[in-house]
Amino acid sequence: MQIFDLIVIGAGSGLDVAAGAADAGLKVAIIEDGPLGGTCLNRGCIPSKMIIHSADMLEAAQHADKIGLSLKAAPVNLKRITERASSLVDEDAHNIEKGVKAAQNQTLFKGRGVFIDAQTIEVNGEQIRGKKIVIATGSRPFIPPVKGLDTVPFLTSTEALRLTTLPQSMIIIGGGYIGAELGHFFSAMGTDVTIVQRNTLLIPREDGEIAGTFTRLWMKRRKVYTNAEVTAVSRFGGKVRVQCIMNEKKKILTAEKILVAAGVRPNTDSLGLEQAGVRINEKGFVLVNRYLETSAKNIWALGDVVGEYLFKHSANLEAEYVLDAVTRKRKSLLLRKPINYFPMPHAIFSSPQIAGVGLTEEEAKRLRKKYVVGKYEYKNTGMGAALAEENGFVKFIVEQKTKEILGCHILGPDASTLIHEVCVALKANRKKALEIIRSTVHVHPALSEVVQRAAWRVPV
């Protein structure tokens, strides 16, 4: 039986731990049953953002008349768009695997790992032992228990990103960030998109004002059914029929394709975690403490499988802390570093684009915070006017007494970039971040002025 200093199960952000540990001289085993690079590279953020860029460009051309241009878009070649993304991620995954196989102190096991006990894992019929183990197996699309769903062909984000023929129509079950991003893409390409959402709003985890504006804008351009529960699906000729209950009334929808975007579930159900003494919660996520330690000694977990945040950037942060833990030579508990997520931003690459950090206004209310709000619209800035942006805005939620920024939320062009000014200010000085943003000279008429002006609108 081979014995390793460290076994890493999962080759997404877990690779950061494996590579760092190998560089530190540890003998490392990596177990992965799919392409290396994890969800983000192979079926998540990288390919989705590549194809969404095509949708953004096409949408800009379609609305060019707002700025005095008349542009005629060429027919959509979906195969070229998706194969551009697929070829890049497939090559990257291949190169990562090639690099791992050539690296010193790293051994790759291509297969599914199952715990035999807290130190032993079986993969491809072979048992290996690890002095320390990291669980980084990620997540996969959640398939809701809808009657008939197992009898019809349906897409998840994994298959949707590799379609080469554009569907004429598509029903998306779920109105969270995955449904919003892929709905934007296929709609821009020319597919007749229908969103079926259980909640009253799309992207319901966002600040209520952001989600409300986003939902209103989507209802103007697409078919959106909220407060809708999908009860059954079935074949209908060459299409798929979806049965829903909306406001206690039955509604039947049909489309060429159905895309399930109902969230994710952690990849823990086939790991044999009970054999290792690793506890999970009722949703299957691995329970960890502030140090990302599981309930089993010398076993850590990180990334989607933990479920604290379901972002690639949070998984990378967690990998930094786990790497420090597994390579630390001194065992003193005083040297352990509890993970510090603050501030943790996120973005939705839809249309309009969304970004946020910190508390939503609804969360601030639940926590009984005494807060004030500052808000400014894109259209009232020089660059916002140049872009002919009519709906975008920046919203600050600030504690009234201390002037501490509790949250910031952005809807509009480049929101995913603009949010970082707020993050950097918060990281530099949590108590004085608002003052930092206000007093920093901003380029005029750069789009970032909308952030500063929103900060000045805060009545403190």
QUIVENCOR-V521012 format. One record per residue. SS is DSSP state (H for helix, E for strand, L for the rest). PHI is phi as a letter, one per 30 degrees, with the letter a starting at -180 (* if undefined). Layout:
<<SS;PHI> <SS;PHI>>
This chain:
<<L;*> <E;d> <E;c> <E;b> <E;d> <E;b> <E;c> <E;c> <E;c> <L;j> <L;c> <L;c> <L;d> <H;e> <H;d> <H;d> <H;d> <H;d> <H;d> <H;d> <H;d> <H;d> <H;d> <L;d> <L;j> <L;d> <L;d> <E;b> <E;c> <E;c> <E;c> <E;a> <L;c> <L;b> <L;d> <L;d> <L;j> <H;i> <H;e> <H;e> <H;d> <H;d> <H;b> <L;b> <H;d> <H;d> <H;d> <H;d> <H;d> <H;d> <H;d> <H;d> <H;e> <H;d> <H;d> <H;d> <H;d> <H;d> <H;d> <H;d> <H;d> <H;d> <L;c> <H;d> <H;d> <H;d> <H;c> <L;i> <L;c> <L;b> <L;c> <L;c> <L;d> <L;d> <L;e> <L;d> <L;c> <H;d> <H;d> <H;d> <H;d> <H;d> <H;d> <H;e> <H;d> <H;d> <H;d> <H;d> <H;d> <H;d> <H;d> <H;d> <H;d> <H;d> <H;d> <H;d> <H;d> <H;d> <H;d> <H;d> <H;d> <H;c> <L;d> <L;d> <L;i> <E;b> <E;b> <E;c> <E;c> <E;d> <L;l> <L;c> <E;c> <E;b> <E;d> <L;c> <L;a> <L;d> <L;b> <E;c> <E;b> <E;c> <E;b> <L;h> <L;i> <E;c> <E;c> <E;b> <E;c> <E;b> <E;d> <E;b> <E;b> <E;b> <E;c> <L;b> <L;d> <L;i> <E;b> <E;b> <E;e> <L;d> <L;c> <L;d> <L;d> <L;c> <E;e> <L;i> <H;d> <H;d> <H;c> <L;b> <L;d> <L;b> <E;c> <L;c> <H;e> <H;e> <H;d> <H;d> <L;d> <L;c> <L;d> <L;c> <L;c> <L;d> <L;d> <L;d> <E;b> <E;a> <E;c> <E;c> <E;c> <L;k> <L;c> <L;d> <H;d> <H;d> <H;d> <H;d> <H;d> <H;d> <H;d> <H;d> <H;d> <H;d> <H;d> <H;d> <H;d> <L;k> <L;d> <E;d> <E;c> <E;b> <E;c> <E;c> <L;b> <L;d> <L;d> <L;d> <L;b> <L;d> <L;h> <L;d> <L;d> <L;d> <L;e> <H;e> <H;d> <H;d> <H;d> <H;d> <H;d> <H;e> <H;d> <H;d> <H;d> <H;d> <H;d> <H;d> <H;c> <L;b> <E;d> <E;b> <E;c> <L;c> <L;h> <E;c> <E;c> <E;d> <E;c> <E;a> <E;b> <E;a> <E;d> <E;b> <L;i> <L;c> <E;c> <E;c> <E;c> <E;c> <E;c> <E;b> <E;c> <E;b> <L;h> <L;i> <E;c> <E;d> <E;b> <E;c> <E;b> <E;b> <E;a> <L;d> <E;b> <E;b> <E;c> <E;c> <L;b> <L;c> <L;j> <E;b> <E;b> <E;d> <L;d> <L;b> <L;d> <L;c> <L;d> <L;i> <H;d> <H;d> <H;d> <H;c> <L;i> <L;c> <L;d> <E;b> <L;c> <L;d> <L;c> <L;j> <L;d> <E;d> <L;d> <L;b> <L;c> <L;d> <L;c> <L;i> <E;d> <L;d> <L;d> <L;c> <L;d> <L;i> <E;b> <E;c> <E;b> <L;a> <H;i> <H;e> <H;d> <L;d> <L;i> <L;d> <L;b> <L;c> <L;b> <H;d> <H;d> <H;d> <H;d> <H;d> <H;d> <H;d> <H;d> <H;d> <H;d> <H;d> <H;e> <H;e> <H;d> <H;d> <H;c> <L;d> <L;d> <L;d> <L;c> <L;e> <H;d> <H;d> <H;d> <L;d> <L;c> <L;d> <L;d> <L;c> <L;d> <L;d> <L;d> <L;c> <E;d> <E;a> <E;b> <E;b> <L;c> <L;c> <L;b> <L;d> <L;d> <E;b> <E;b> <E;a> <E;a> <E;i> <L;d> <L;d> <H;d> <H;d> <H;d> <H;d> <H;d> <H;d> <L;d> <L;h> <L;d> <L;c> <E;b> <E;b> <E;b> <E;b> <E;b> <E;b> <E;c> <H;e> <H;d> <H;c> <L;c> <H;e> <H;d> <H;d> <H;d> <H;d> <L;d> <L;h> <L;d> <L;c> <L;c> <L;d> <E;a> <E;c> <E;b> <E;c> <E;c> <E;b> <E;d> <L;d> <L;d> <L;c> <L;i> <L;d> <E;d> <E;d> <E;a> <E;b> <E;b> <E;b> <E;b> <L;k> <L;e> <L;h> <H;e> <H;d> <H;d> <H;d> <H;d> <H;d> <H;e> <H;d> <H;d> <H;d> <H;d> <H;d> <H;d> <H;d> <L;a> <L;e> <L;d> <L;c> <H;e> <H;d> <H;d> <H;d> <H;d> <H;d> <H;d> <L;d> <L;d> <L;c> <L;d> <L;c> <L;c> <L;d> <L;d> <L;d> <H;e> <H;d> <H;d> <H;d> <H;d> <H;d> <H;d> <H;d> <L;d> <L;d> <L;d> <L;b>>
